[in-house]
Amino acid sequence: MRVICTPFMRLTPYHDRCRPGAHLCCTFIVVEAERTAKANLIRRQEETAVTRSLLNTAKLMEKNPLLLRLKELEWLERLVSRRSAASISTPATARASTRPSPSSYA
């Protein structure tokens, strides 16, 4: 198939000769790909920051057990605040609550 070039086509750049709809569609695809790439980059950077923060927290807790206990108490406080009626039992009170009462023998 032969393409016949007119004098007008020789003088104008290629992007002016292609159909406007096709060119616009290609532009949207390129812009969408760039935005997706930027969003993925930001997401990866945030994940890396979170991982570093968790690692630093773990190192601090390894060096100082008191910080670990403080974190446990914070989680316990959150758990109790979310539940309307929560009972907290230590191992000693848990054993006492599982024993039958003396009145149950009678």
Backbone hydrogen bonds, N-H to C=O, Kabsch-Sander energy under -0.5 kcal/mol:
donor,donor_aa,acceptor,acceptor_aa,energy
4,I,2,R,-0.6
5,C,3,V,-0.6
6,T,4,I,-0.5
10,R,6,T,-1.6
11,L,7,P,-1.1
12,T,8,F,-1.2
16,D,13,P,-0.9
17,R,13,P,-0.7
17,R,14,Y,-1.4
18,C,14,Y,-1.4
23,H,19,R,-2.1
24,L,20,P,-2.5
25,C,21,G,-2.3
26,C,22,A,-2.2
27,T,23,H,-2.2
28,F,24,L,-2.3
29,I,25,C,-2.0
30,V,26,C,-2.2
31,V,27,T,-2.6
32,E,28,F,-2.6
33,A,29,I,-2.2
34,E,30,V,-2.3
35,R,31,V,-2.4
36,T,32,E,-2.3
37,A,33,A,-2.3
38,K,34,E,-2.3
39,A,35,R,-2.5
40,N,36,T,-2.5
41,L,37,A,-2.1
42,I,38,K,-2.4
43,R,39,A,-2.4
44,R,40,N,-2.4
45,Q,41,L,-2.3
46,E,42,I,-2.3
47,E,43,R,-2.2
48,T,44,R,-2.3
49,A,45,Q,-2.1
50,V,46,E,-2.3
51,T,47,E,-2.2
52,R,48,T,-2.4
53,S,49,A,-2.2
54,L,50,V,-2.4
55,L,51,T,-2.2
56,N,52,R,-2.6
57,T,53,S,-2.3
58,A,54,L,-2.4
59,K,55,L,-2.3
60,L,56,N,-2.1
61,M,57,T,-2.4
62,E,58,A,-1.9
63,K,59,K,-1.7
64,N,60,L,-2.0
67,L,64,N,-1.1
68,L,64,N,-0.9
69,R,65,P,-2.1
70,L,66,L,-2.2
71,K,67,L,-2.3
72,E,68,L,-2.2
73,L,69,R,-2.2
74,E,70,L,-2.0
75,W,71,K,-2.2
76,L,72,E,-2.2
77,E,73,L,-2.3
78,R,74,E,-2.1
79,L,75,W,-2.4
80,V,76,L,-2.5
81,S,77,E,-2.2
82,R,78,R,-1.4
83,R,79,L,-1.2
86,A,84,S,-0.5
89,S,87,S,-0.5
94,A,90,T,-2.2
95,R,91,P,-1.8
96,A,92,A,-1.8
97,S,93,T,-1.8
98,T,94,A,-0.8
99,R,95,R,-0.7
99,R,96,A,-0.5
104,S,101,S,-1.4
105,Y,102,P,-1.2
106,A,103,S,-0.6
